[in-house]
Amino acid sequence: MTRFVDVHDMVRWIGRFGHEAIMSGMVEYLESDFKRWQSFEKSPRVASHTPFGVIELMPTSDADTYAFKYVNGHPSNPARGFQTVTAFGVLADVQNGYPVFLAEMTVLTALRTAATSAMVAKQLARPESTTMALIGTGSQSEFQSIAIRSATGINKLRIWDTDPDAMAKCERNLEPLNFEIYKASSAADAAAGADIVTTCTADKTNAQVLHKDAIRPGMHLNAIGGDCPGKTELDPDILDEATVFVEYTPQTRIEGEIQNKPADFAVTEFWQVLTGKAPGRTSETQVTIFDSVGFAIEDFSALRYLRDSVDGTEFFEEIDLVAHPDDPKDLFGFVGAYSPVGG
């Protein structure tokens, strides 16, 4: 039998444990898996690009467990009444290949993306940081705010979006959680006075939502919206004067902010910071960038955390996802037992 967490179970699980506790727990799993980065099989995601968006498979594996996520990214979906991103994921037993855990990942991806940002900000942002700017207040904005607060204590937000309704939605959702919110008039206005700037826009275009003149010494930039070829958010000049951290370099060179930079443009994979193989922030004035595109090991961590968290609870069901014939060599006989006989 395969354990299955559907959308209803996911919502109930979050309601029981709370967003902040879940993302804090997920950060611990992420850090554990990033520290053993070299033990995973890694490859850029398998992507199918169309004029409408992208559909991707994101696989990885260690010695015991294989994982993959199916995910799409369709920026025009909200205007048609659909989510920009939807996803589901699987954990399988390496020893026999059987899928053992299946879960919705539309919500779980939002949680793990925010938890990854929090993990990185904890290491790279200045310890005395007090304010975060959110440029783009769509589906990810609330998750990012909660996760960053759980990791850094930041409670002051400066938000901006081209869509006033999205800004109002973000404010409506976060004010009851005791965030101090300033609604900015532009991206530059949002970034003014911010210690951490998170860009999370959705348009599939080489945009520059944040320009070089908005950057101040000591900022940490969390660029999470650039996640496919032809989609960026930062003025390329910002990258030249910052220290850039990535998840998996071959994938980020295809999909991240660095996609338009030379192949030898210097970056640091974040696992090296956690293991002490490379420095993180080295000065109060250093500008750091996390060029995040999302990587399969993060989904592995999120699925592993969810699997362990729901163990012993009612937040999953068991389903027959794999046929189990009495004789493993007689699949036809197994099917025949359920087939109609006669004409």
Rosetta silent file (secondary structure, phi, psi, omega in degrees, C-alpha in Angstrom):
SEQUENCE: MTRFVDVHDMVRWIGRFGHEAIMSGMVEYLESDFKRWQSFEKSPRVASHTPFGVIELMPTSDADTYAFKYVNGHPSNPARGFQTVTAFGVLADVQNGYPVFLAEMTVLTALRTAATSAMVAKQLARPESTTMALIGTGSQSEFQSIAIRSATGINKLRIWDTDPDAMAKCERNLEPLNFEIYKASSAADAAAGADIVTTCTADKTNAQVLHKDAIRPGMHLNAIGGDCPGKTELDPDILDEATVFVEYTPQTRIEGEIQNKPADFAVTEFWQVLTGKAPGRTSETQVTIFDSVGFAIEDFSALRYLRDSVDGTEFFEEIDLVAHPDDPKDLFGFVGAYSPVGG
SCORE:     score description
SCORE:     0.000 S_00000001
   1 L     0.000  147.750  179.914    0.000    0.000    0.000 S_00000001
   2 E  -110.291  129.988  175.214    1.108    3.573   -0.721 S_00000001
   3 E   -74.744  136.639 -174.711    0.507    6.387    1.737 S_00000001
   4 E  -132.459  122.981  173.972   -1.289    9.309    0.088 S_00000001
   5 E  -106.653  109.464 -179.871   -1.674   12.875    1.365 S_00000001
   6 L   -91.401 -175.231 -176.364   -4.319   14.660   -0.703 S_00000001
   7 H   -61.341  -43.142 -179.479   -5.271   18.341   -0.700 S_00000001
   8 H   -61.207  -45.515  178.801   -7.813   17.894    2.105 S_00000001
   9 H   -64.506  -38.376  179.736   -5.269   16.096    4.292 S_00000001
  10 H   -61.152  -45.848 -179.087   -2.619   18.712    3.518 S_00000001
  11 H   -64.540  -40.881  179.075   -4.875   21.564    4.632 S_00000001
  12 H   -66.703  -37.823  178.194   -5.835   19.713    7.810 S_00000001
  13 H   -62.366  -45.398  178.283   -2.165   18.948    8.554 S_00000001
  14 H   -63.925  -41.118  178.704   -1.222   22.609    8.220 S_00000001
  15 H   -61.845  -32.917 -179.972   -4.183   23.584   10.375 S_00000001
  16 H   -73.962  -45.913 -171.786   -3.038   21.215   13.108 S_00000001
  17 H  -100.223  -24.100  178.214    0.645   22.179   13.250 S_00000001
  18 L    90.296  143.777 -177.287    0.695   25.731   11.798 S_00000001
  19 H   -57.132  -46.994 -172.099    2.646   27.281    8.932 S_00000001
  20 H   -66.728  -43.675  179.265    5.508   28.614   11.039 S_00000001
  21 H   -65.014  -39.531 -179.871    6.173   25.374   12.924 S_00000001
  22 H   -64.548  -46.685 -178.203    6.009   23.365    9.708 S_00000001
  23 H   -69.352  -32.043  174.559    8.446   25.605    7.844 S_00000001
  24 H   -64.453  -43.432  177.157   10.811   25.672   10.822 S_00000001
  25 H   -64.526  -38.008  179.967   10.771   21.874   10.878 S_00000001
  26 H   -66.334  -35.162  176.912   11.250   21.751    7.132 S_00000001
  27 H   -58.470  -41.224  179.388   14.325   23.999    7.414 S_00000001
  28 H   -62.049  -41.501  177.792   15.922   21.382    9.674 S_00000001
  29 H   -67.317  -40.971  177.872   15.302   18.657    7.065 S_00000001
  30 H   -61.011  -47.504  179.997   16.605   20.898    4.284 S_00000001
  31 H   -60.277  -41.368  179.443   19.778   21.696    6.199 S_00000001
  32 H   -61.546  -43.683 -178.332   20.327   17.997    6.910 S_00000001
  33 H   -74.786  -35.837  176.539   19.961   17.057    3.239 S_00000001
  34 H   -64.458  -34.181 -179.986   22.034   20.003    1.946 S_00000001
  35 H   -69.632  -19.824  175.705   24.850   18.967    4.278 S_00000001
  36 L  -112.504   33.503 -176.624   24.892   15.535    2.568 S_00000001
  37 H   -49.512  -39.659 -174.800   24.504   17.071   -0.901 S_00000001
  38 H   -71.299  -11.843 -179.653   27.197   14.874   -2.406 S_00000001
  39 H   -86.426   -3.386 -177.951   25.267   11.699   -1.557 S_00000001
  40 L   -99.383  147.194  165.249   22.435   12.555   -3.992 S_00000001
  41 E   -76.277  135.159 -174.672   22.077   11.880   -7.682 S_00000001
  42 L  -134.692  142.487  173.785   21.565   15.260   -9.339 S_00000001
  43 L  -158.477  153.001  173.430   20.496   16.523  -12.744 S_00000001
  44 L   -59.293  152.046 -179.004   18.738   19.594  -14.132 S_00000001
  45 L   -63.537  153.121  177.068   14.972   19.179  -14.244 S_00000001
  46 E   -89.766  115.666 -170.683   13.381   17.676  -17.355 S_00000001
  47 E  -121.013  140.708  173.017   11.308   20.489  -18.847 S_00000001
  48 E  -116.412  109.176 -176.028    8.742   20.752  -21.622 S_00000001
  49 E   -97.818  136.189  175.653    8.352   24.384  -22.679 S_00000001
  50 E  -134.387  170.924  175.869    5.357   25.701  -24.610 S_00000001
  51 L   -62.188  -17.997 -177.133    4.007   29.188  -25.327 S_00000001
  52 L   -87.204  -28.163 -176.126    1.621   28.632  -22.408 S_00000001
  53 E   161.401 -152.998 -177.078    4.208   27.720  -19.779 S_00000001
  54 E  -135.686  143.665  171.906    6.371   24.834  -18.679 S_00000001
  55 E  -121.016  130.689 -170.699    5.763   21.308  -17.345 S_00000001
  56 E  -133.639  151.535  166.736    8.667   19.721  -15.496 S_00000001
  57 E  -115.296  133.038 -176.289    9.836   16.555  -13.771 S_00000001
  58 E  -123.068   97.086 -176.714   12.335   17.027  -10.938 S_00000001
  59 E  -101.924  151.673  168.897   14.082   13.770   -9.911 S_00000001
  60 E  -160.222  166.681 -177.869   16.730   12.936   -7.321 S_00000001
  61 E  -159.544  145.985  166.447   17.801    9.931   -5.281 S_00000001
  62 L  -113.650 -162.040 -175.107   20.032    8.845   -2.446 S_00000001
  63 L   -70.495  -17.936 -174.271   21.005    5.285   -1.525 S_00000001
  64 L  -114.825  -33.596 -169.505   17.609    4.519   -0.004 S_00000001
  65 E  -133.516  134.691  173.454   14.926    6.708   -1.537 S_00000001
  66 E  -104.168  141.140  178.850   14.084    7.964   -5.009 S_00000001
  67 E  -138.127  148.809  167.950   11.932   11.083   -5.353 S_00000001
  68 E  -147.999  156.374  172.923   10.419   13.121   -8.110 S_00000001
  69 E  -125.079  135.954  167.728    8.035   16.028   -8.441 S_00000001
  70 E   -94.883  128.640 -178.717    5.725   16.829  -11.323 S_00000001
  71 E  -149.417  146.174  174.395    5.245   20.606  -11.512 S_00000001
  72 E  -117.041  165.907  171.783    4.017   23.196  -13.978 S_00000001
  73 E  -144.918  104.873 -177.313    4.535   26.933  -14.268 S_00000001
  74 L  -125.306   93.796 -173.619    1.945   28.842  -16.303 S_00000001
  75 L   -57.821  -28.565 -177.854    2.136   32.610  -15.608 S_00000001
  76 L   -85.202   -1.418 -175.654   -1.116   33.384  -17.456 S_00000001
  77 H   -59.844  -45.570 -176.537   -3.145   30.871  -15.448 S_00000001
  78 H   -55.649  -35.197  179.204   -4.549   33.213  -12.748 S_00000001
  79 H   -66.761  -18.465  179.350   -6.259   35.350  -15.406 S_00000001
  80 H  -106.546    8.118  176.372   -8.032   32.175  -16.549 S_00000001
  81 L    88.245   14.753 -179.973   -8.970   31.010  -13.071 S_00000001
  82 L  -117.173  158.103  174.179   -6.140   28.491  -12.621 S_00000001
  83 L   -68.854  145.871  173.854   -3.129   28.321  -10.277 S_00000001
  84 L   -64.715  -41.886 -177.232    0.213   29.403  -11.733 S_00000001
  85 L  -123.636  132.558  169.209    1.892   26.360  -10.170 S_00000001
  86 L  -132.839  156.146 -175.193    0.487   22.905   -9.439 S_00000001
  87 E  -164.470  156.886  165.178    2.417   19.834   -8.381 S_00000001
  88 E  -143.979  160.295 -176.485    2.478   16.372   -6.887 S_00000001
  89 E  -142.463  162.164 -174.918    5.400   14.265   -5.658 S_00000001
  90 E  -137.739  140.227  164.814    6.449   10.697   -4.939 S_00000001
  91 E  -111.359  136.345 -179.995    8.924    8.885   -2.710 S_00000001
  92 E  -129.557  151.512  178.744    9.916    5.369   -3.776 S_00000001
  93 E   -79.987  118.758 -178.628   11.928    2.589   -2.152 S_00000001
  94 L   -61.193  -31.879 -173.685   15.224    2.204   -4.020 S_00000001
  95 L   -67.536  -34.932 -179.882   15.476   -1.484   -3.049 S_00000001
  96 L  -126.215   -3.987  177.907   12.343   -2.602   -4.916 S_00000001
  97 L    79.927    2.521 -177.388   11.260    0.491   -6.859 S_00000001
  98 L   -76.939  134.621  171.672    7.831    0.618   -5.225 S_00000001
  99 E   -69.560  128.063 -176.014    6.270    4.050   -4.612 S_00000001
 100 E  -112.795  -16.028 -177.251    5.699    4.299   -0.866 S_00000001
 101 E  -148.891  130.284 -178.783    4.520    7.903   -0.447 S_00000001
 102 E  -131.875  134.928 -177.036    2.458   10.160   -2.714 S_00000001
 103 E  -148.113  149.400  167.714    1.437   13.730   -1.933 S_00000001
 104 E   -63.892  145.580  179.754   -0.071   16.861   -3.377 S_00000001
 105 L  -133.234   12.856  172.997    2.697   19.415   -3.764 S_00000001
 106 H   -64.501  -51.069  176.939    1.012   22.613   -4.888 S_00000001
 107 H   -73.371  -41.714 -176.880    0.798   23.718   -1.263 S_00000001
 108 H   -63.880  -34.306  176.960    3.858   21.726   -0.189 S_00000001
 109 H   -64.967  -39.644  176.652    5.993   23.441   -2.849 S_00000001
 110 H   -60.713  -41.545  178.830    4.954   26.841   -1.490 S_00000001
 111 H   -65.806  -45.597 -176.006    6.030   25.704    1.976 S_00000001
 112 H   -72.943  -31.581  176.168    9.359   24.260    0.830 S_00000001
 113 H   -64.267  -44.201  178.866   10.202   27.248   -1.361 S_00000001
 114 H   -67.476  -40.157  179.127    9.690   29.560    1.593 S_00000001
 115 H   -64.050  -36.971  177.160   11.559   27.226    3.941 S_00000001
 116 H   -64.678  -43.583  176.639   14.508   27.168    1.523 S_00000001
 117 H   -58.858  -41.618 -179.601   14.560   30.971    1.448 S_00000001
 118 H   -65.678  -41.805  178.649   14.529   30.999    5.248 S_00000001
 119 H   -58.450  -44.003 -177.886   17.370   28.492    5.456 S_00000001
 120 H   -71.738  -44.249 -179.211   19.516   30.650    3.184 S_00000001
 121 H   -61.008  -34.742  178.585   18.584   33.978    4.789 S_00000001
 122 H   -59.289  -31.340 -178.718   19.541   32.601    8.183 S_00000001
 123 H   -92.365  -34.337 -168.336   23.074   32.159    6.865 S_00000001
 124 H  -105.442  -28.290  179.663   23.479   35.100    4.469 S_00000001
 125 L   -73.464  153.157  176.641   21.403   38.022    5.757 S_00000001
 126 L   -63.147  135.600 -176.381   22.947   40.381    8.307 S_00000001
 127 L   -56.806  -29.431 -177.525   22.023   39.205   11.831 S_00000001
 128 L   -88.595   11.941 -179.292   20.653   42.638   12.744 S_00000001
 129 L   -59.136  139.031 -177.713   18.216   42.674    9.789 S_00000001
 130 L  -126.637  -15.667 -170.537   14.784   44.073   10.671 S_00000001
 131 E  -137.596  138.927  175.212   12.905   44.661    7.403 S_00000001
 132 E  -121.988  137.926  171.693   12.050   42.665    4.284 S_00000001
 133 E   -97.805  135.156  174.400   10.776   43.964    0.953 S_00000001
 134 E  -112.092  111.863  177.095    8.409   41.758   -1.045 S_00000001
 135 E  -105.633  102.654 -168.625    8.362   42.598   -4.736 S_00000001
 136 L   107.236  114.429 -175.632    5.510   40.511   -6.059 S_00000001
 137 L  -120.295   41.936  177.346    2.658   39.624   -3.718 S_00000001
 138 L   -82.028 -146.258 -170.669    1.173   36.583   -5.419 S_00000001
 139 L   -61.930  -27.290 -174.202    0.781   33.073   -4.042 S_00000001
 140 L   -87.596  -16.568 -167.156    4.254   32.831   -2.517 S_00000001
 141 H   -61.347  -45.324 -178.292    4.336   36.134   -0.624 S_00000001
 142 H   -66.683  -40.693  179.060    2.667   35.088    2.625 S_00000001
 143 H   -62.285  -43.009  178.651    4.673   31.871    2.862 S_00000001
 144 H   -60.792  -43.753 -177.564    7.916   33.782    2.330 S_00000001
 145 H   -62.055  -46.276 -178.606    7.026   36.298    5.029 S_00000001
 146 H   -65.916  -43.006 -178.346    6.202   33.666    7.629 S_00000001
 147 H   -65.646  -44.720 -179.964    9.267   31.563    6.854 S_00000001
 148 H   -63.520  -39.946  177.190   11.682   34.499    6.940 S_00000001
 149 H   -62.842  -40.602 -178.920   10.216   35.649   10.256 S_00000001
 150 H   -63.879  -29.546 -177.137   10.614   32.168   11.720 S_00000001
 151 H   -93.012  -29.861 -172.141   14.304   32.144   10.735 S_00000001
 152 H  -122.906  -14.774 -176.733   15.352   35.764   11.322 S_00000001
 153 L    84.474    0.500 -178.556   12.691   37.408   13.489 S_00000001
 154 L   -65.595  129.545 -176.545   11.916   40.000   10.790 S_00000001
 155 L  -124.368   -8.424 -178.465    8.428   41.397   11.273 S_00000001
 156 E  -100.033  127.455 -177.818    8.451   44.558    9.115 S_00000001
 157 E  -121.575  139.576  171.753    7.383   44.191    5.487 S_00000001
 158 E  -119.327  112.734 -170.461    7.486   46.605    2.580 S_00000001
 159 E  -114.166  148.286  175.033    5.308   45.182   -0.210 S_00000001
 160 E  -154.072  142.481  175.886    4.745   46.083   -3.848 S_00000001
 161 L  -152.473  152.142  175.890    2.997   44.539   -6.837 S_00000001
 162 L   -69.230  -18.346 -179.641    1.744   45.821  -10.168 S_00000001
 163 L  -102.229  108.114 -179.824   -1.652   44.384   -9.152 S_00000001
 164 H   -59.089  -32.222  179.161   -3.270   46.408   -6.327 S_00000001
 165 H   -66.001  -35.989  178.221   -5.631   43.515   -5.579 S_00000001
 166 H   -67.449  -37.765  176.866   -2.663   41.217   -4.959 S_00000001
 167 H   -64.801  -43.280  179.486   -1.194   43.750   -2.533 S_00000001
 168 H   -63.552  -38.367  177.475   -4.523   44.035   -0.722 S_00000001
 169 H   -62.346  -45.925  179.911   -4.733   40.243   -0.517 S_00000001
 170 H   -61.824  -46.418  179.215   -1.250   39.999    0.969 S_00000001
 171 H   -61.826  -43.050 -179.292   -1.982   42.722    3.512 S_00000001
 172 H   -62.120  -38.002 -178.132   -5.311   41.103    4.417 S_00000001
 173 H   -77.790  -31.887 -172.430   -3.684   37.726    5.029 S_00000001
 174 H   -96.064  -26.548 -179.617   -0.633   38.938    6.958 S_00000001
 175 H   -58.381  -40.853  177.921   -1.953   41.727    9.162 S_00000001
 176 H   -64.729  -15.412  179.003   -3.795   39.280   11.472 S_00000001
 177 H   -93.236   13.062  173.348   -0.428   37.527   11.946 S_00000001
 178 L    69.546   32.341  169.557    0.992   40.721   13.487 S_00000001
 179 L   -84.811  145.071  170.432    3.222   41.836   10.615 S_00000001
 180 E   -91.197  119.351 -170.494    3.938   45.541   10.213 S_00000001
 181 E  -121.501  129.090  173.453    3.133   46.268    6.564 S_00000001
 182 E  -114.531  124.825  178.980    3.991   49.250    4.383 S_00000001
 183 E   -89.929  110.447 -174.661    2.400   49.345    0.906 S_00000001
 184 L   -81.685  165.646 -179.091    5.027   50.798   -1.398 S_00000001
 185 L   -98.162   -9.697 -179.471    4.481   52.792   -4.578 S_00000001
 186 L  -164.458  171.149  176.617    7.165   51.006   -6.620 S_00000001
 187 H   -63.524  -41.026  179.529    9.765   48.275   -6.419 S_00000001
 188 H   -64.529  -38.708  177.779   12.423   50.863   -5.551 S_00000001
 189 H   -64.651  -39.616  178.126   10.213   52.276   -2.808 S_00000001
 190 H   -63.813  -41.489 -176.735    9.723   48.790   -1.384 S_00000001
 191 H   -72.645  -22.835 -177.542   13.468   48.119   -1.391 S_00000001
 192 L   -61.283  121.318  178.582   14.293   51.409    0.313 S_00000001
 193 L    82.788    0.962 -178.969   15.339   50.654    3.879 S_00000001
 194 L   -87.298  143.744  175.068   14.994   46.874    3.454 S_00000001
 195 L   -90.599  -36.150  175.460   17.645   44.449    4.700 S_00000001
 196 E  -119.985  133.325  175.811   16.265   41.503    2.715 S_00000001
 197 E  -119.509  120.881  178.517   14.618   41.924   -0.675 S_00000001
 198 E  -109.498  120.081  175.710   12.564   39.030   -2.016 S_00000001
 199 E  -102.437  121.602 -177.481   11.535   39.149   -5.666 S_00000001
 200 L  -140.487   63.198  178.031    8.733   36.720   -6.468 S_00000001
 201 L   -95.321  166.138 -170.536    7.106   37.763   -9.732 S_00000001
 202 L  -116.859  -16.853 -174.224    5.559   35.368  -12.221 S_00000001
 203 L   -62.306  134.272  179.258    5.772   36.860  -15.732 S_00000001
 204 L   -84.433   82.561 -178.623    7.800   34.756  -18.151 S_00000001
 205 L  -157.865  157.013  175.433   10.034   37.537  -19.434 S_00000001
 206 E   -79.700   74.458 -176.921   13.537   38.919  -19.013 S_00000001
 207 E   -86.873  163.569  170.948   12.275   41.622  -16.674 S_00000001
 208 E  -127.997   80.121 -177.723   14.217   43.985  -14.446 S_00000001
 209 E   -77.151  -16.652  177.544   11.845   44.497  -11.535 S_00000001
 210 E  -132.337  125.496 -176.400   14.741   45.654   -9.380 S_00000001
 211 L  -102.427  161.191 -174.750   17.421   48.017  -10.681 S_00000001
 212 H   -56.838  -35.956 -175.891   20.982   48.533   -9.540 S_00000001
 213 H   -71.724   -6.853  176.918   20.294   51.960   -8.039 S_00000001
 214 H   -90.800   -5.957 -175.490   17.870   50.350   -5.522 S_00000001
 215 L   -87.990  135.704  178.453   20.609   48.204   -4.003 S_00000001
 216 L  -118.875  150.811  178.266   22.237   49.236   -0.741 S_00000001
 217 L   -55.245  138.313  176.800   25.382   47.814    0.916 S_00000001
 218 L    89.900   -5.231  179.928   24.649   44.829    3.144 S_00000001
 219 L   -67.279  149.926  166.117   21.415   43.764    1.423 S_00000001
 220 E  -114.187  123.710  179.902   20.503   40.128    0.931 S_00000001
 221 E  -103.529  128.982 -179.117   18.502   39.513   -2.253 S_00000001
 222 E  -113.298   92.147 -174.392   16.283   36.470   -2.454 S_00000001
 223 E   -94.524   95.628 -174.534   15.457   36.076   -6.168 S_00000001
 224 L  -105.940   -5.106 -175.497   12.912   33.279   -6.328 S_00000001
 225 L   -88.293  -17.842  178.268   10.867   34.303   -9.382 S_00000001
 226 L   -84.284  105.343 -172.082   13.437   33.511  -12.083 S_00000001
 227 L  -143.737   24.053  173.612   12.877   29.819  -12.708 S_00000001
 228 E  -162.771  161.403  178.426   12.924   29.072  -16.429 S_00000001
 229 L   -57.704  136.999  179.151   14.796   30.108  -19.574 S_00000001
 230 L    82.814   10.502 -177.839   13.858   33.615  -20.651 S_00000001
 231 E  -130.995  112.898  177.394   12.626   34.633  -17.181 S_00000001
 232 E  -137.764  168.555 -177.786   14.619   36.946  -14.925 S_00000001
 233 E  -129.943  -23.249 -171.804   13.880   39.661  -12.350 S_00000001
 234 E  -103.941  145.104  167.725   17.115   41.501  -11.536 S_00000001
 235 L   -55.283  122.695 -177.211   19.108   44.136  -13.362 S_00000001
 236 H   -56.305  -26.732  179.996   22.115   42.087  -14.576 S_00000001
 237 H   -65.278  -25.130  178.638   24.476   44.768  -13.250 S_00000001
 238 H   -62.630  -39.259 -176.926   23.413   43.869   -9.700 S_00000001
 239 H   -63.287  -33.553 -174.806   24.941   40.412  -10.117 S_00000001
 240 H   -67.479  -24.527 -176.739   28.329   41.835  -11.063 S_00000001
 241 L  -111.702   16.925 -178.655   28.784   43.572   -7.715 S_00000001
 242 L  -125.473  167.248  170.828   27.298   40.857   -5.472 S_00000001
 243 E   -98.304  122.937 -171.269   28.207   37.401   -4.235 S_00000001
 244 E  -105.679  128.979  178.455   25.817   34.947   -5.876 S_00000001
 245 E  -115.337  141.365 -176.554   24.707   31.679   -4.250 S_00000001
 246 E  -134.018  171.867  174.064   22.792   28.952   -6.082 S_00000001
 247 L   -85.222  -75.891 -178.817   21.354   25.514   -5.503 S_00000001
 248 L  -122.713  111.290 -168.651   22.676   23.367   -8.390 S_00000001
 249 H   -54.073  -46.504 -178.312   24.827   25.347  -10.804 S_00000001
 250 H   -58.367  -35.337  179.285   24.020   23.497  -14.079 S_00000001
 251 H   -75.260  -40.775 -177.809   20.295   24.073  -13.557 S_00000001
 252 H   -66.766  -32.496  178.239   20.647   27.688  -12.428 S_00000001
 253 H   -66.482  -22.264  177.423   22.731   28.562  -15.491 S_00000001
 254 H   -85.860  -39.036 -165.816   19.746   27.454  -17.590 S_00000001
 255 H  -119.170  -15.804 -170.365   16.927   28.976  -15.541 S_00000001
 256 L   -91.576 -169.440  177.054   18.209   31.500  -13.000 S_00000001
 257 H   -61.969  -26.438 -176.910   19.249   35.127  -12.931 S_00000001
 258 H   -84.459    4.248 -175.821   22.692   34.047  -14.160 S_00000001
 259 H   -61.235  -25.251 -179.949   21.307   32.549  -17.397 S_00000001
 260 H   -99.268    8.330  177.493   22.473   35.597  -19.365 S_00000001
 261 L   -94.908  161.039  177.260   25.924   35.680  -17.776 S_00000001
 262 L   -59.501  156.099 -176.838   29.049   33.986  -19.193 S_00000001
 263 L   -62.408  -21.716 -179.724   29.513   30.292  -18.412 S_00000001
 264 L   -97.993   10.971  177.534   32.429   31.142  -16.115 S_00000001
 265 L   -60.053  129.351 -170.639   30.467   33.680  -14.039 S_00000001
 266 L   -76.144  129.619  173.866   31.386   32.868  -10.442 S_00000001
 267 L  -139.082  162.761  176.683   28.743   31.390   -8.123 S_00000001
 268 E  -121.689  127.429  175.383   28.786   29.383   -4.902 S_00000001
 269 E   -74.975  133.907 -168.232   26.532   26.376   -4.339 S_00000001
 270 H   -65.407  -27.238  178.903   24.814   26.881   -1.003 S_00000001
 271 H   -58.975  -28.913 -179.868   25.552   23.403    0.344 S_00000001
 272 H   -67.566  -30.621  177.069   29.200   24.482    0.494 S_00000001
 273 H   -68.479  -45.578 -177.788   28.298   27.235    2.974 S_00000001
 274 H   -65.561  -29.367 -178.330   26.488   24.807    5.280 S_00000001
 275 L   -95.476    0.321  178.516   29.407   22.358    5.226 S_00000001
 276 L    80.031   10.974  179.998   32.086   25.026    5.700 S_00000001
 277 L   -82.182  -16.768  178.752   33.637   24.471    2.278 S_00000001
 278 L  -146.783  150.864  178.866   32.909   28.055    1.224 S_00000001
 279 L   -75.492  155.432  171.644   32.218   31.304    3.095 S_00000001
 280 L   -96.564 -118.991  174.712   28.784   32.872    3.264 S_00000001
 281 L   -71.697  133.231 -177.743   28.531   36.541    4.216 S_00000001
 282 L  -116.573   -6.892  178.184   31.997   37.942    4.868 S_00000001
 283 L  -157.146  162.888  179.248   31.260   41.612    5.652 S_00000001
 284 L   -68.693  -25.498 -176.029   28.525   43.992    6.769 S_00000001
 285 L   -97.815   -8.322 -178.772   28.566   45.778    3.406 S_00000001
 286 L   -62.773  135.739  172.820   28.595   42.701    1.156 S_00000001
 287 L   -95.890  123.657  179.903   25.560   42.256   -1.111 S_00000001
 288 E  -113.217  144.608  178.701   24.486   38.606   -1.279 S_00000001
 289 E  -128.144  129.523  168.688   22.080   37.064   -3.779 S_00000001
 290 E  -100.625  104.678 -179.425   20.334   33.718   -3.557 S_00000001
 291 E   -86.772   83.133 -170.502   19.548   32.927   -7.212 S_00000001
 292 L   -93.393  129.732  174.617   16.895   30.357   -6.410 S_00000001
 293 L  -121.122   -4.706 -175.982   15.170   28.268   -9.081 S_00000001
 294 L    84.586  129.230 -179.514   14.052   25.340   -6.917 S_00000001
 295 L  -135.288  154.829 -170.574   15.861   22.015   -6.967 S_00000001
 296 H   -59.280  -31.691 -179.374   14.779   18.390   -6.563 S_00000001
 297 H   -64.906  -31.246  175.910   16.643   17.839   -3.282 S_00000001
 298 H   -65.039  -39.249  176.613   14.422   20.499   -1.701 S_00000001
 299 H   -67.843  -38.840  175.018   11.355   18.518   -2.780 S_00000001
 300 H   -55.503  -48.238 -179.525   12.994   15.365   -1.432 S_00000001
 301 H   -62.619  -43.598 -177.994   13.405   17.101    1.941 S_00000001
 302 H   -65.212  -43.218  178.356    9.831   18.419    1.933 S_00000001
 303 H   -65.555  -40.842  178.462    8.350   15.030    1.082 S_00000001
 304 H   -63.190  -41.612  178.533   10.521   13.341    3.690 S_00000001
 305 H   -64.977  -45.029  179.238    9.428   15.875    6.307 S_00000001
 306 H   -62.286  -45.417  179.031    5.749   15.468    5.401 S_00000001
 307 H   -56.226  -46.940 -178.223    6.009   11.666    5.451 S_00000001
 308 H   -69.961  -35.658 -176.691    7.548   11.686    8.926 S_00000001
 309 H   -69.865  -35.874 -178.219    5.195   14.364   10.231 S_00000001
 310 H   -85.815   -7.982  179.030    1.977   12.574    9.258 S_00000001
 311 L   -59.118  128.845 -179.973    3.179    9.222   10.604 S_00000001
 312 L    82.151    4.970  178.118    0.823    8.134   13.360 S_00000001
 313 L  -111.312 -178.056  177.078   -1.804   10.745   12.411 S_00000001
 314 L  -100.169   14.637 -173.364   -5.040   10.665   10.412 S_00000001
 315 L   -92.304   33.469  173.005   -3.677   13.034    7.751 S_00000001
 316 L  -158.499  166.571  171.237   -3.149   10.395    5.047 S_00000001
 317 E  -130.391  163.747  176.537   -4.830    7.375    3.531 S_00000001
 318 E  -104.892  130.575 -176.010   -3.464    4.144    2.106 S_00000001
 319 E  -125.993  156.005  175.133   -4.167    3.449   -1.555 S_00000001
 320 L   -87.919   89.105  179.922   -3.538    0.622   -4.004 S_00000001
 321 L   -93.178  -21.250 -177.246   -1.158    2.357   -6.382 S_00000001
 322 L  -124.847  134.619  176.368    0.754   -0.803   -7.318 S_00000001
 323 L   -66.191  141.358 -179.326   -0.671   -4.168   -8.374 S_00000001
 324 L  -128.351   72.728  177.664    0.171   -7.015   -5.952 S_00000001
 325 L   -66.803  148.076  178.388   -0.448  -10.390   -7.680 S_00000001
 326 L   -57.809  -40.316  175.103    0.020  -13.466   -5.481 S_00000001
 327 L  -103.579  110.632 -177.031    2.541  -14.714   -8.072 S_00000001
 328 L   -56.506  -19.303 -179.808    4.844  -11.778   -9.031 S_00000001
 329 L   -93.318   -2.707 -175.165    5.332  -13.416  -12.447 S_00000001
 330 L  -117.984   64.629  177.881    1.607  -13.782  -13.181 S_00000001
 331 H   -68.091  -34.570  178.785    0.300  -10.274  -13.713 S_00000001
 332 H   -62.631  -42.992  178.232   -2.031  -11.552  -16.457 S_00000001
 333 H   -62.425  -36.780  177.756   -3.609  -14.013  -14.046 S_00000001
 334 H   -63.691  -43.997  178.789   -4.124  -11.215  -11.536 S_00000001
 335 H   -67.447  -39.586 -178.760   -5.878   -9.092  -14.150 S_00000001
 336 H   -60.916  -30.438 -178.793   -7.910  -12.074  -15.370 S_00000001
 337 L   -64.072  -19.938 -177.544   -9.353  -12.581  -11.896 S_00000001
 338 L  -111.430    6.872 -176.266  -11.174   -9.248  -12.298 S_00000001
 339 L   -92.887  147.357  176.432  -12.135   -9.578  -15.988 S_00000001
 340 L   -65.992  145.965 -179.267  -15.640  -10.427  -17.212 S_00000001
 341 L  -108.533  137.353  177.369  -16.064  -13.977  -18.471 S_00000001
 342 L    89.115 -177.647 -176.665  -18.071  -14.831  -21.591 S_00000001
 343 L   -99.264    0.000    0.000  -19.707  -12.596  -24.173 S_00000001
